[in-house]
Amino acid sequence: MRQLQQVKASRWLTPAAIAGLAVAACWSWFASGVRTFTRPAEVLTFIPALAVLVLTLRPKGRLSVSVTATVTAARSPWRTLLPWAAAAVAIVGWELSELFSQPRRDHPTLSSITNTLLSTHPSRFLGFLAWLLLGWLMVRDLGPGREEP
């Protein structure tokens, strides 16, 4: 059991992983320190988003598709769409409800909550770092040699 834990830990503590985390932390600290809604802030946010988009949309190199996955996806598109649609409807409904409720200070919207949470440089740094981590989680299994489910 201990060897398994060491193997898992060593997989995450590679020099590349440590360097990637250091780059992400430095990028996050710098990007969260610029004034919001300015050209530098837009560029510093656009570059990682573009990297995720390119990594997500690049050709996979092989065209083999599982017949079972294709048939399952063809039969039930609502199975994957419905939870996202329900979440979107719930969030938009709550946001609109709070937006039109009175008094405004007693009914915060998502934007007013996040503005309060991200009002300091350290909190913006943590938020930007979390955003970069989410992007990495989206593309980490798209590398060469990784099998799609």
N, C-alpha and C positions, 0 to 999 in steps of 0.2 A: 504494500500500500504506500509506503514511504517513497519507493522508487517511482511509482506512478505520479505522486505529487511533485517529485523533483523533475520528472520529464515534462509535466504540464507547466511548471514554473519556468523551466529552462526554455520552453517554447516561446514564452512571453518575454523573457528577459534577454533576448538576443540583442546584439549591438545595433542592428537595424531598428528594432522596436524602441530601444532607448533613444536613439537618434531621432526617430520619428516623433516620439513624445516630446523631446526637447524642442524640435522645430515647431511643433504644434503649440507648445506653451509660449515660445518666443513670439510666434506669429499672433497668437491670441492676445498677449500682453501689449504688443505694439498696436494691433488693430483696435483693441478696446480703448486705447489711449487717445486716438484721434477724435476730433470733434464730430459728433453724429450729423448725418445728412449733409456731408460734404463730399467732394469728389474723391479724396483719399479714402474715406470710409467706404464709399461705394466700390472702389477698386479693390481694397483689402478684403471686402466681403465677396466680390465677384470672382476673384481668382480661385479660392477653394471650391466655390460652387461650380465653376467651369471645370475644374479638375474632376469633380464627382460626375458631372454630366458626361464628360469625355470618356471616363472609365466605365460608365454605365452603358453608353451607347456604342462603344467600339465593337467591331466584329469579334465573335468568340473563336473563330478559327475552324470550327467544325459545324456541320449542319445537321448532325444526327439529332433527332428529337424522339423522345419516348412516345410510343403509340398510346400507352395507357394515360400518360399525362395529357396528351392532346385530346383524347376522348373525354376524359374527366373534365378538362377545362371547357370543352365544347358543350357539355351537358349542363354545367352549373356555373355560369358566369356570375350569378347573384351571390353565390357562396363567398366569393372573395370581395365583391363590390358592396354587398349589403352592410357589413360592419363599418366600412369607411363612410358610406353614405349616412348611416345612423349617427356616427360620431360627428360628421360635418353638420347635420341637421341639428343635433343637440347643442353644439357649440354656437352655431349661428343663432339658434333660438334663444339661448341664454344671453348672448351678446346683445341681441335686439331688445330683449326684455329689460336688461339692465340699462341700456342706452336710453330708453324712453320712460324709465321709472323716475319718480321724484321722491325725495330730493336727491340730486345727482351724487352728492358725497356719500350717501348711504348705499348707493348701488353702483359699485365700481365695474367698469368694463375690463375685458382682458388687457387692452392697451394701457389703461390707467394702472392696473396691477403690475404689469411688466415694467412700465415706466418707473414705478416706485421701487421695484426690486432691482432694476438695473441702473439706479441713479448714481452709483459710485464706480470708480475704476476697477476695484477688485471684483465687484459683483458682475460688471460687464465682462471682465476677463474670464470668470468662471462660466458665464453664459456662452461666450464665444467659444471657449474650449469645449463645452458640452456640445455645441453645434458642430464643431469640427469632428468630435468623437462620433456623433450621429452620422455624419457623412462618411467617415471611415467604416462604420459598421455596415453602411449600405453597400460599399464596394469591396470589402475585404475578401469576400469569397468569389470575386470575379476574376482573380488572378489566374495566370497560366497554371495548368495542372489541377485546377479545382473543378470538381464535378458539380453540375447543377442538379437539384433534386428532381 
